Amino acid sequence: IDFIARFSANASKSKQATSRKKALEKLVIEDIAASNRKYPGIIYKQQREVGNQILNVEKLTKSLEGTVLFKDISFTINKGDKIAIVADDQMAVTAFFEIINGELKADSGKYEWGTTVTTAYLPNDNSKYFEKNMPLMDWLRQFVPPHVRDVDEPFLRGFLGKMLFSGDEILKNTSVLSGGEKVRCMISRMMLQDPNVIILDEPTNHLDLESIQSFNESMINFTGIVLISSHDHTFLQTVANRVIELTPKGTIDKLMSFDEYLEEKQARKLQLA
């Protein structure tokens, strides 16, 4: 039922949601067994709380193959912000995230992170993190940050276990991982960072419903800063308290929920019609 409610409006998963709905309609309540679904244990702890200066973005501009993705983007992040980053072109959001993570150069403008900030980034495309084939244990070990000490096998097993990798699964090579397993590995890597700022570009891609729900809940409970882009309406509505839209004409910055932002945007369209 949760899957149907969450994904019936999602084009890529609507057929799956419809088929599940039809199957449920044929069930008798007595026939439904107790659930044995497993939920990942996604918990983010901050090494330290962010200071007053978190992120300042000033007149950032980026074009791709002659198309302006966004222009003159300016805003400042404040304590308590959980921001939905949106744009008509998803490539604009991905480019913005890559810029503030130091992976892509802006055409102009600048950004500055505060000195107390520790980020954890979940990119839309994680392929570069899995270019080398190695066991999961060794894969995770390479991302242990300097402040974490006494890193032994039980420690790493614990982080992988939270994401449902157990027993001999931690010896599995990265080359045979599914898309969902790779995202779960990336989430383990992020938890290891003890971040106070989390950046998520389409975090629910490839994940099953149980993982999505656990991830969603972890972001609701996280007391640090969140920057998120997602096609999962529920995720954005339950997490974000601010919406920033990147446009070729500048920044639209709204201190409101995602649903309120959508309602206001629809009202503006009707006024212009």
N, C-alpha and C positions, 0 to 999 in steps of 0.2 A: 504494500500500500504506500509506504514511504517513497519507494522508487517511482510509482505512478504519479504521485503528487509532485515530486521534485522534477521529473524529466518529461512530463507530457507536453510541455511547451518547448522543449529542446529538440530542434530539428534532427540532430544526429542520433538522438536516443528515443524519439517519439514512437517509432514503430515498435521498439522493444517494450516501451511503457504500455502501448496499446495491447500487445500480445499478453503481457502480464495481467492487464485488467480483465481481458476475456477469460484467462485461466482462473483468476480469482472468482469471477462470477459463477463458475461451474463448481466451486468448492462448497462443501457443507462445513460449517464451523467445527463440528465434532471431528472432521477429518484432518484438521490442522494440528500438526505436532508442535511441540515446544521448539522454539528456535535454537539452533546450534551455531548461529553465526558468530564469527569472531571479530572483535573490534580492536584495531591497533591502539596502543597506548601512547598517544601523541601529547606530550607535555613539554612546553617550552619554559625554561628557567632563565632569568637574566643574570649575567655575571655581575652587572651593576645597573642601576637606574640611569636613564638618560638625563643629561643636564638640560639647561634652558635652551641652548642652541642645538638643534637637531639636524635640520636640513633647510638650507636656503637656496632657492632656485631663482635665477635672474636672467630673463630674456633668452631662454634656451630656444634654439631653432634647429630644425633638422629637415632636410629634403632627401628624397631617394629617387634616383633616375628622373630628375626633373619635376617630381611631384612633391609639394610641400606637405610633410606629415604634420608638423606643428610649427608655430612661429611665436616668438616672444612669450614663452611660457614662464610665468613668475609666480611664486608662492613660497610661504614659509610654513614648515610643520611645527605644530605646538604639542606639548605634552598631552597625552590622552587621545591623540588623533588616530583614527583607523579609517584610512582613505581609500575609496573606490576610485581608481584611475580609469577613465573611459575615453573613447574616441570613436568617431564613425569608422575609422580604419584601424583595425587591430594592430597593424604593423607600426602605427604611431606609438601605441602603448609599449610594445616590445622594444622599439628603438629607444624610447624614453628610459625604460628600465635598464637597458644595456648601457646607456650613457651614464646614469647615476651610479652604476656599478663598475664604471671604468672600463667597459668592454667595447665601447663605441664612442667616437668623437662627435660632438655637436658641431654644426656649421658655425654657430656663434652662440654667445651667451656663456653663462657659467653656473656652477653649483658648488656648494660647500657643506660638507658634513661636520657636525660638531665633534669635538675631541672625545666625548664620552660615548660615542655611538659605536656599537658592534652590530654589523648587519648579517643577515642570513638571506640568501637569494635563491628562489626556486624559479629557474628560467623555463620558458615555454619549450625550448629545445635543449635537452640535457645531453645530447649525443657526445659533446666534447669531454664530458666527465667519464665516459665509458670507452674511450678510444683504446686504452690498454686493457688487455684481457688478464684478469687476476681473480683469485678467490674473494668473496665478499668481505671476509675479515680483513684482508690486506687492503682492499679498496677503501674501507672505512678508516683504517689506521692512518692513511696518508692525509686525512683531513682533520686529524686531532690538533686543536689549536694549542699554542704555547702555554696557556695558563692551565691546561689540563695535565695533571701528572699521574703517575702510577697507572699507566695504561697497559693493562694485561688482557689476556683472552676473555676472562669473565666480564670485564668492563665492556669490551666491544660486543660480546655476545648479548649483553643486556640491552644495548642500544638497538641492535638488529632484532632482538627478541620483541622489543616494543612494537616493531613493525612486522611482526608475525613470521620472522625468519628464525626457525628453530632447528635444533639437532644438526644433522649433516647439511642442512640448507645453507648454512653460513660458509660452507666449503664450495658452494656452487660458483662457477666462473661467471664473470659479468657478461661474457659474450652470449650466454644462453638466457639471459633475463628477458622477461616480457616487458612491455611498456609500463604496465602497472607496477611490476617489481622494481623497475628502475626509479620510478617516482617515489616508491616507498624507501628505497636506498637514499634518495636525495633528502627525504624528510628526516631520516636518521642522521644524515650528515648535518642538516640544519640544527637539529636538537643538540648535537655535539658542540655547536658554536656558542651556546648560552647567549643568544642575541638579545638586544633590546629593540632592534628594528628588524621586522620581517617583510620581505618583498616577494610577492607571489604573482607570477604571470601564468594565468590559466592553471591553477593548482589542481583542479579536479580532473584534468585530462588523464585518461587511462585508469583512473581509480574506480574500485567498486563502491557500492552504496555505503557499506560499513566504514570503509576508509574515509569516504567523503564526510560522513556524519561525524566521525572522530576528529577529523581535521577541522571541520566547521566549529565544533565545540571547543577545540583547543584555541582557535582564534578569538572566539567570544571571551574565553577566560584569560587570554594573554593580556598582561597589564602594560606591555610596551606599545610600540608604534607598529602599525600595519599599513602597508601599501599593497593593494590587491586589484588585479584585473581578473574577471571571471565571467563566463556565460551562465554560471549557476546563479540564478536569481536569488534563491534562498540564502546562499552563502553571502552574497553582497548585502542583502537586506538585514541579515542578522548580525553582521560584523561591522559594516561601515557606519560611521557617524558623520562623514564628510564625503563629498563627491567633487572630484576635479576632472573637468573635461578638457582634453587637449584638442585644440582646433588650429587650422591654418591662419586664424585671425586673432589668436591669443588664448587666454585662460578663462574658463568658466568655473568658478569656485563657489560651491554651495555647502554651507554648514547644515546638513540635513540628512535624513535617511535616503537610501537608494530609491525606495518607492516614492517618497516626496519629490525627489529629483525628477523621476520619470513623469510624474503628474505635472510638475511645473514645465517640463520640456514639451509635453503634449499640449499644454495650455498655450505656450508661446507659438507653437505651430498653428494652432487654430486661430490665433489672433492675426497671424501673417497670411492666412489662407484667404 
